[in-house]
Amino acid sequence: MRGDSSPPKPAITSPYAPDLERVRAWMQKKIAAALFVEIIGAILALLGRMRDINLELARKIAHMQRRRPPSETLERLQRQLPLPGFEAPKVKTKRGPRSKDREGHPGRGELPSHLRRVERRNEVPADNRRCPVCGSEMQTVCFSGGCEYLDVVPAELIVVQPKDETVRCPHDDTTMSADPAPRIVEDGKLGDTLLVEAVCDKYLEHVPVERQVTRFARAGVDVASQTLGRGVHATIDLLEPIAKQIEECTRGPGVLGTDASAIPILDPEMEAGIRTGAMWVWTNARWVSFLYSPSGDSDSVRCFLKGDLARTVQCDGTSVTSFIERSGGTRPGCWSHGRRRFVEAARAGDRIALEALQLIAPIFGVERESMMAGDCSSARRARRVEKTRPLLDALRIWVDRQLGRAPPKTPLGKALGYLDRQWRRLVLFVEDGNVEATNNRRERELRRLVLGRKNWLFTWGDDGGHRTARILSVIATAISHDVNPRAYLHLVARRIVDGWAQSRLRDLLPDRTLHAHPELFVGDDHELAAVTSGALAAPSETSPRSSASKSRVAGIKMKSPGVCWVAETQHRTPGSFSSERSTILAAE
């Protein structure tokens, strides 16, 4: 009764690292015994196993080296996973001929009506103004209209020569002189408008100070980078009270959300000359506040919460914020983080991870339905209870079934482990319509820091980190309120320089500034009344207006010292050609 209980025959050598001497000795032994069939069978088995290993390795290498888009959509991931041993079919899409009338296309949109139109007349050349029949001088009949287009007049560098008036009484020679106009940097070389523009260029357009100085040099103006840098710092310090007011509003009642990213800090005392700090972003409805900390530990989180630890704070699965739960608060999780680990496993060639992605996809589908329907928090909660909870129950059963099968150190095992450990936090959003399904909004807010960090590379010391946090708070909150950030910074800086009362700083925040200056609004026109009345909800993944609002960094509705936008109209008739041109100072 040997059968299946007999021990397996030992392999000749390892297929991963064959020992040729051992194979040679084994073959000589079998040849001496005339066991040629056994030799052939063993060699074929060894070669077959080595072939399978090489095919698997080649497939993994090709998978890792294949260029793929960064998209994490389920459709693209399925296209990136060929069958083992086969290459993914190359799908070539052949475009048909472009329709001339483009059926269904709304046509060319009109240029903004608030831009002032200025004529650009195109006159008939002098050689063509004489009649070819009788030789008489032809007279102008009209200038006909044509197609408008948008143009721009670059900003102009000017030298301001301040002149302070002095008056004298004609009777007793009493004199009175005007006080010098207040400025951000008293007796400085650079004007206030230039400094605010420099701040906007660095933190809105991510143009480093050195690059701005190079741009000035091309215009024939030499400005030292140290001078411009100190002016930028002075402008941010001027806006510090606004940033503190925004921080207080962010810390107010409501659902908080947070995330953090690293920021390089230049420190001469360090051996490498540079160290890494942490930049936290906090959101609460439309308020966005950045907080710098030399280290990303729990003390920086406690510093923002100011002792009010029993809060609802949405974040990722970091252990830094675990003390919030121990203090009586809640920590809703992020489904984007949970899904992303399965994406990594799927890209590594694990097809089981695709099952998880297919189970998670309907959860995001419910959130999309809620967004398109414009649900309030109570309606969103009811929709989640009805549709999302059964999906989560099915996913939980699948996770429990797969946990014992996948090794914990593999990409799939890590994804399953994260979902299992964070499950209690990940399902909290079902019972609270004010909580989002993901932490994506905080990641989007941090993107502004990340894009800037790639350009200006680092900041100087902890003071530079705090300044970066202040100006990012002001800019991000203005954008969140659909306020033109560049025009807003010009307006607020001028009012503070002119002596705005500290007791009225709250009136300078974007929400109240928008009430007084609706021309600063850069959202959809039909939403302006709702915004000024405070009836519009905060931007989030569940808000149908969030994606559009996030993409608007600035608009062209506010007069500000930026550049001139130009709208032009061309006029054509069979006998003449003319144009109209208009300019207006705009915020961008």
ChimeraX attribute file (.defattr): number of C-alpha atoms within 10 A of each C-alpha:
attribute: neighborCount
match mode: 1-to-1
recipient: residues
	/A:1	5
	/A:2	6
	/A:3	6
	/A:4	7
	/A:5	7
	/A:6	8
	/A:7	8
	/A:8	7
	/A:9	6
	/A:10	6
	/A:11	10
	/A:12	16
	/A:13	15
	/A:14	11
	/A:15	18
	/A:16	10
	/A:17	8
	/A:18	13
	/A:19	12
	/A:20	11
	/A:21	10
	/A:22	11
	/A:23	14
	/A:24	10
	/A:25	11
	/A:26	14
	/A:27	20
	/A:28	12
	/A:29	13
	/A:30	14
	/A:31	13
	/A:32	9
	/A:33	9
	/A:34	11
	/A:35	12
	/A:36	13
	/A:37	9
	/A:38	13
	/A:39	17
	/A:40	12
	/A:41	11
	/A:42	15
	/A:43	14
	/A:44	12
	/A:45	14
	/A:46	17
	/A:47	13
	/A:48	13
	/A:49	15
	/A:50	17
	/A:51	13
	/A:52	13
	/A:53	14
	/A:54	15
	/A:55	15
	/A:56	14
	/A:57	13
	/A:58	14
	/A:59	19
	/A:60	17
	/A:61	11
	/A:62	12
	/A:63	19
	/A:64	13
	/A:65	9
	/A:66	10
	/A:67	9
	/A:68	13
	/A:69	9
	/A:70	8
	/A:71	9
	/A:72	13
	/A:73	11
	/A:74	15
	/A:75	9
	/A:76	13
	/A:77	19
	/A:78	13
	/A:79	13
	/A:80	21
	/A:81	19
	/A:82	15
	/A:83	11
	/A:84	13
	/A:85	14
	/A:86	10
	/A:87	13
	/A:88	13
	/A:89	9
	/A:90	7
	/A:91	7
	/A:92	6
	/A:93	6
	/A:94	6
	/A:95	6
	/A:96	6
	/A:97	6
	/A:98	7
	/A:99	7
	/A:100	6
	/A:101	8
	/A:102	9
	/A:103	8
	/A:104	6
	/A:105	7
	/A:106	7
	/A:107	9
	/A:108	6
	/A:109	6
	/A:110	8
	/A:111	12
	/A:112	11
	/A:113	9
	/A:114	10
	/A:115	18
	/A:116	15
	/A:117	17
	/A:118	16
	/A:119	15
	/A:120	15
	/A:121	16
	/A:122	15
	/A:123	13
	/A:124	13
	/A:125	9
	/A:126	8
	/A:127	7
	/A:128	11
	/A:129	15
	/A:130	14
	/A:131	12
	/A:132	10
	/A:133	6
	/A:134	7
	/A:135	9
	/A:136	10
	/A:137	12
	/A:138	11
	/A:139	9
	/A:140	10
	/A:141	8
	/A:142	10
	/A:143	18
	/A:144	17
	/A:145	15
	/A:146	16
	/A:147	11
	/A:148	18
	/A:149	15
	/A:150	15
	/A:151	14
	/A:152	16
	/A:153	12
	/A:154	10
	/A:155	11
	/A:156	10
	/A:157	11
	/A:158	7
	/A:159	8
	/A:160	8
	/A:161	6
	/A:162	8
	/A:163	9
	/A:164	10
	/A:165	10
	/A:166	10
	/A:167	11
	/A:168	11
	/A:169	9
	/A:170	8
	/A:171	6
	/A:172	7
	/A:173	9
	/A:174	9
	/A:175	10
	/A:176	11
	/A:177	10
	/A:178	10
	/A:179	9
	/A:180	12
	/A:181	11
	/A:182	14
	/A:183	17
	/A:184	23
	/A:185	17
	/A:186	11
	/A:187	10
	/A:188	11
	/A:189	12
	/A:190	18
	/A:191	17
	/A:192	20
	/A:193	18
	/A:194	17
	/A:195	23
	/A:196	24
	/A:197	18
	/A:198	23
	/A:199	26
	/A:200	22
	/A:201	16
	/A:202	19
	/A:203	20
	/A:204	22
	/A:205	15
	/A:206	19
	/A:207	17
	/A:208	21
	/A:209	21
	/A:210	16
	/A:211	14
	/A:212	17
	/A:213	21
	/A:214	16
	/A:215	14
	/A:216	15
	/A:217	13
	/A:218	10
	/A:219	11
	/A:220	10
	/A:221	12
	/A:222	12
	/A:223	17
	/A:224	14
	/A:225	16
	/A:226	12
	/A:227	14
	/A:228	21
	/A:229	18
	/A:230	13
	/A:231	24
	/A:232	24
	/A:233	17
	/A:234	16
	/A:235	22
	/A:236	25
	/A:237	17
	/A:238	16
	/A:239	18
	/A:240	19
	/A:241	16
	/A:242	24
	/A:243	26
	/A:244	15
	/A:245	17
	/A:246	23
	/A:247	23
	/A:248	12
	/A:249	19
	/A:250	24
	/A:251	21
	/A:252	14
	/A:253	11
	/A:254	14
	/A:255	17
	/A:256	22
	/A:257	25
	/A:258	22
	/A:259	21
	/A:260	19
	/A:261	17
	/A:262	19
	/A:263	22
	/A:264	17
	/A:265	22
	/A:266	21
	/A:267	16
	/A:268	12
	/A:269	9
	/A:270	9
	/A:271	8
	/A:272	9
	/A:273	10
	/A:274	17
	/A:275	18
	/A:276	17
	/A:277	19
	/A:278	20
	/A:279	24
	/A:280	21
	/A:281	23
	/A:282	26
	/A:283	26
	/A:284	21
	/A:285	20
	/A:286	20
	/A:287	27
	/A:288	30
	/A:289	30
	/A:290	29
	/A:291	23
	/A:292	25
	/A:293	21
	/A:294	18
	/A:295	13
	/A:296	18
	/A:297	13
	/A:298	14
	/A:299	13
	/A:300	19
	/A:301	21
	/A:302	15
	/A:303	11
	/A:304	19
	/A:305	16
	/A:306	9
	/A:307	9
	/A:308	12
	/A:309	19
	/A:310	15
	/A:311	18
	/A:312	19
	/A:313	24
	/A:314	29
	/A:315	23
	/A:316	26
	/A:317	20
	/A:318	9
	/A:319	9
	/A:320	14
	/A:321	21
	/A:322	14
	/A:323	17
	/A:324	21
	/A:325	15
	/A:326	11
	/A:327	12
	/A:328	11
	/A:329	15
	/A:330	19
	/A:331	24
	/A:332	27
	/A:333	27
	/A:334	22
	/A:335	24
	/A:336	15
	/A:337	19
	/A:338	24
	/A:339	19
	/A:340	14
	/A:341	21
	/A:342	26
	/A:343	23
	/A:344	17
	/A:345	20
	/A:346	24
	/A:347	22
	/A:348	18
	/A:349	20
	/A:350	17
	/A:351	17
	/A:352	14
	/A:353	23
	/A:354	20
	/A:355	14
	/A:356	20
	/A:357	21
	/A:358	12
	/A:359	15
	/A:360	19
	/A:361	14
	/A:362	15
	/A:363	19
	/A:364	15
	/A:365	13
	/A:366	18
	/A:367	22
	/A:368	16
	/A:369	15
	/A:370	22
	/A:371	19
	/A:372	13
	/A:373	14
	/A:374	15
	/A:375	19
	/A:376	15
	/A:377	15
	/A:378	13
	/A:379	14
	/A:380	25
	/A:381	21
	/A:382	16
	/A:383	19
	/A:384	22
	/A:385	15
	/A:386	13
	/A:387	17
	/A:388	21
	/A:389	16
	/A:390	13
	/A:391	17
	/A:392	19
	/A:393	11
	/A:394	12
	/A:395	18
	/A:396	16
	/A:397	10
	/A:398	15
	/A:399	17
	/A:400	12
	/A:401	11
	/A:402	15
	/A:403	17
	/A:404	11
	/A:405	9
	/A:406	17
	/A:407	13
	/A:408	14
	/A:409	10
	/A:410	13
	/A:411	22
	/A:412	26
	/A:413	21
	/A:414	18
	/A:415	26
	/A:416	25
	/A:417	18
	/A:418	16
	/A:419	22
	/A:420	16
	/A:421	11
	/A:422	17
	/A:423	17
	/A:424	12
	/A:425	19
	/A:426	23
	/A:427	18
	/A:428	18
	/A:429	23
	/A:430	23
	/A:431	15
	/A:432	17
	/A:433	20
	/A:434	18
	/A:435	25
	/A:436	23
	/A:437	24
	/A:438	24
	/A:439	23
	/A:440	20
	/A:441	19
	/A:442	21
	/A:443	16
	/A:444	12
	/A:445	23
	/A:446	21
	/A:447	13
	/A:448	17
	/A:449	22
	/A:450	17
	/A:451	15
	/A:452	18
	/A:453	18
	/A:454	11
	/A:455	14
	/A:456	16
	/A:457	14
	/A:458	18
	/A:459	19
	/A:460	14
	/A:461	17
	/A:462	16
	/A:463	13
	/A:464	16
	/A:465	23
	/A:466	21
	/A:467	24
	/A:468	21
	/A:469	23
	/A:470	25
	/A:471	26
	/A:472	25
	/A:473	25
	/A:474	29
	/A:475	25
	/A:476	25
	/A:477	25
	/A:478	28
	/A:479	26
	/A:480	25
	/A:481	25
	/A:482	27
	/A:483	30
	/A:484	28
	/A:485	29
	/A:486	28
	/A:487	26
	/A:488	27
	/A:489	23
	/A:490	21
	/A:491	17
	/A:492	20
	/A:493	22
	/A:494	18
	/A:495	13
	/A:496	20
	/A:497	15
	/A:498	13
	/A:499	9
	/A:500	14
	/A:501	9
	/A:502	9
	/A:503	7
	/A:504	9
	/A:505	14
	/A:506	16
	/A:507	14
	/A:508	20
	/A:509	21
	/A:510	30
	/A:511	22
	/A:512	14
	/A:513	20
	/A:514	23
	/A:515	18
	/A:516	13
	/A:517	15
	/A:518	17
	/A:519	16
	/A:520	27
	/A:521	29
	/A:522	23
	/A:523	20
	/A:524	11
	/A:525	9
	/A:526	8
	/A:527	14
	/A:528	19
	/A:529	13
	/A:530	12
	/A:531	19
	/A:532	18
	/A:533	10
	/A:534	13
	/A:535	10
	/A:536	15
	/A:537	14
	/A:538	17
	/A:539	22
	/A:540	24
	/A:541	20
	/A:542	27
	/A:543	20
	/A:544	18
	/A:545	20
	/A:546	17
	/A:547	13
	/A:548	11
	/A:549	19
	/A:550	17
	/A:551	9
	/A:552	16
	/A:553	20
	/A:554	23
	/A:555	19
	/A:556	22
	/A:557	22
	/A:558	24
	/A:559	16
	/A:560	20
	/A:561	19
	/A:562	19
	/A:563	18
	/A:564	22
	/A:565	21
	/A:566	20
	/A:567	23
	/A:568	24
	/A:569	22
	/A:570	20
	/A:571	19
	/A:572	16
	/A:573	12
	/A:574	6
	/A:575	8
	/A:576	16
	/A:577	18
	/A:578	20
	/A:579	21
	/A:580	22
	/A:581	19
	/A:582	21
	/A:583	20
	/A:584	22
	/A:585	21
	/A:586	21
	/A:587	23
	/A:588	21
